Amino acid sequence: MFSSLHAAIAAAEAQGASLARVALEAESRDQGRSIEDIRSALRRALDIMRGAVDRGMQGDLRSASGLVGGDAAKLREGPPGPLAGTLFRDVLARALAVQEVNAAMGVIVAAPTAGGAGVLPAVLTGLAVAQGIDDERLVDALATAGLIGAVIAERASLSGAEGGCQAETGAAAAMAAGAATEMCGGTPAQAGHAIALAMQGTLGLVCDPLGGLVEIPCVFRNATGAAIAMAAIEMAIAGIEFRIPVDEVIDTMGEIGRSMDVRYRETAGGGLAATPTGRRLTRERLVQLKKS
Amino acid sequence: MVSLLDIIGPVMVGPSSSHTAGACRIGLLARSLVGGTPQRAKLELHGSFARTGEGHGTDKALVGGLLGFRPDDERLREALDIAEREGLAYRVEKTTIAEDAHPNTVRLTLERDGAVVEVVGESLGAGRVRLTRIDGFPVEVSGALWTIVLVARDQPGSIARICGILADEGVNLATMRVTRKERGGDAFMVLELDDPPSERALAQIRKLEWVRMTRALEKVAG
């Protein structure tokens, strides 16, 4: 796989191919698997992603602690806000839906992680419905997203314990932004700008889950992560360029993660987890969990 | 090397790739070390596994793995009830394994048909795992490949003999690690393979009179 997006974009431009194409070819070469075999694994991931969106939208799931669930359905059926009836509101609902399924021990695709699993399916399946995009293009988009995630894993991190939430929902937003930009007709270079634009918006984001559970704020960070991805896609396709090269933005995320205090890296020692209410909810709910 | 399918995956039961999917994989690897579902299991959780395990279903995922469920199996949610029905008596305890142990570490003591195995496993994040100790022997088993674990009398030629059997079956050896506690004592071998070992190869290895124990571990990741 590529260790820089600069190299992947250059390879795509040289061949007049998409990032999806160069990603599939690199994976096929690295792993000794046929492209069709890789696509069929990605097709399965797509099916699971759709299943999780549909399941979460039903609104009846609750997490182990009881603190999370039912909010995706509120966006679907609750009172209209300024975004009523838009793709944007639908994407937010989808992101919440997948994370509510995850928190309730339902089946999801960890892409890149379970904690950030809502962003990519929300953006890709939301856009596919709104714009009539077929499954083969969605599979291409998943390949592009995988390439972006692999570069982030190589240069920075995809783990909240290592890099904070910028490495989980931030990375997911970057993957979704780049993949969807290409899926919507953007060039590889525009996809690169979309990745950089999404990631600059999540730099420094800490991982501070109440009680260490993948519930609060994780579920909502997936919705706001999807929103950042949508903003990045819109800007990149409009021709906006981000002046710091995408690989340098990724390196920055890694550097910030390494210097982040351990309280902000999934330990529930700081941030929202350490607020008076965060501590109280943790105490009450964990006691309840032990009894059940 | 990072694979695209590691990033878009695994397909798993939530909520946490380290505390749920990783825990399940450790359970699966430990299960193959006793050759099937154990009758008794003691699970000692350390660090973050101990502190946040209940909310992440770490206990369910470990027990589910011991029952042979994979990380994407929805039965993980009901694994504790299923264990009771299937005659797996488990006990979960919280402990400190070592001050410098990985935050997500578990020690499993399993008993099946009179045989007892003690395993220590770590969940490294993103669903990746590592067994670090089997019956006191230091090991490194990731479950990303097919693995054979064997205990043999430490004698010249033993490694060559086993490699020969695998080569004759066309199985490619990816990594190999041999450890022992003392010279002339038992040698502990961990072989990671690119292809699943055939039943015939395993039977030939088991027939060697100086091999005391052979276990084939499933590939649980990748």
Contacts between the chains, C-beta under 8 A, distances in Angstrom:
chain1	res1	chain2	res2	distance
A	1	B	1	6.3
A	1	B	2	5.5
A	1	B	3	7.1
A	1	B	4	6.5
A	23	B	4	6.1
A	24	B	4	7.9
A	26	B	4	7.9
A	27	B	3	6.6
A	27	B	4	4.4
A	27	B	5	7.3
A	30	B	1	5.6
A	30	B	3	6.8
A	31	B	3	5.7
A	31	B	5	7.8
A	38	B	4	7.1
A	38	B	5	6.8
A	41	B	5	5.5
A	41	B	9	7.6
A	42	B	5	7.6
A	42	B	8	6.2
A	44	B	11	7.0
A	45	B	8	5.2
A	45	B	9	6.1
A	45	B	11	6.6
A	48	B	11	5.0
A	63	B	15	7.3
A	64	B	15	7.7
A	64	B	54	7.3
A	64	B	55	5.0
A	64	B	56	7.7
A	64	B	57	6.7
A	65	B	55	5.9
A	101	B	14	6.7
A	102	B	14	3.3
A	102	B	15	4.9
A	103	B	14	6.3
A	103	B	15	5.1
A	104	B	14	7.1
A	104	B	15	7.9
A	105	B	13	5.3
A	105	B	14	5.5
A	105	B	15	6.5
A	105	B	20	7.4
A	105	B	57	5.4
A	105	B	60	7.7
A	105	B	76	6.8
A	105	B	77	4.8
A	106	B	13	6.9
A	106	B	14	6.0
A	106	B	74	7.6
A	107	B	11	6.5
A	107	B	12	7.0
A	107	B	13	5.6
A	107	B	14	7.7
A	107	B	72	5.9
A	107	B	74	6.1
A	108	B	11	7.5
A	108	B	12	6.6
A	108	B	13	8.0
A	108	B	14	5.5
A	109	B	8	6.5
A	109	B	9	6.0
A	109	B	10	7.6
A	109	B	11	5.3
A	109	B	12	7.7
A	110	B	9	6.4
A	110	B	10	5.8
A	110	B	11	7.9
A	110	B	12	5.6
A	110	B	17	4.8
A	110	B	21	7.0
A	110	B	126	7.1
A	110	B	127	6.5
A	111	B	7	6.6
A	111	B	8	4.8
A	111	B	9	6.8
A	112	B	7	5.2
A	112	B	126	7.4
A	113	B	17	5.3
A	113	B	126	6.0
A	114	B	12	6.6
A	114	B	14	5.4
A	114	B	15	6.0
A	114	B	16	5.4
A	114	B	17	4.5
A	114	B	20	7.2
A	114	B	21	7.2
A	115	B	15	7.8
A	115	B	16	7.0
A	115	B	17	7.8
A	117	B	14	7.6
A	142	B	8	5.2
A	143	B	4	6.4
A	143	B	8	8.0
A	145	B	7	7.4
A	145	B	8	6.4
A	146	B	4	3.4
A	146	B	5	7.0
A	146	B	7	4.5
A	146	B	8	4.6
A	147	B	4	6.3
A	149	B	4	7.9
A	149	B	7	3.5
A	149	B	8	7.4
A	150	B	2	4.2
A	150	B	3	7.4
A	150	B	4	6.0
A	150	B	6	7.8
A	150	B	7	5.4
A	153	B	2	4.9
A	153	B	7	6.8
A	154	B	2	5.9
A	158	B	7	7.6
A	158	B	126	6.3
A	159	B	125	4.5
A	159	B	126	6.5
A	161	B	18	7.7
A	161	B	103	7.6
A	161	B	125	6.2
A	162	B	125	7.4
A	175	B	7	7.8
A	211	B	52	6.3
A	211	B	55	6.1
A	212	B	48	6.5
A	212	B	51	6.3
A	212	B	52	3.7
A	212	B	55	7.3
A	212	B	56	7.9
A	213	B	15	7.2
A	213	B	52	6.2
A	213	B	55	4.1
A	213	B	56	6.6
A	214	B	14	7.0
A	214	B	15	4.0
A	214	B	16	5.2
A	214	B	56	7.1
A	215	B	15	7.5
A	215	B	55	7.6
A	267	B	48	7.8
A	268	B	52	7.5
A	285	B	55	7.8
A	286	B	54	7.1
A	286	B	55	6.8
A	289	B	54	4.7
A	289	B	55	5.9
A	290	B	54	6.3
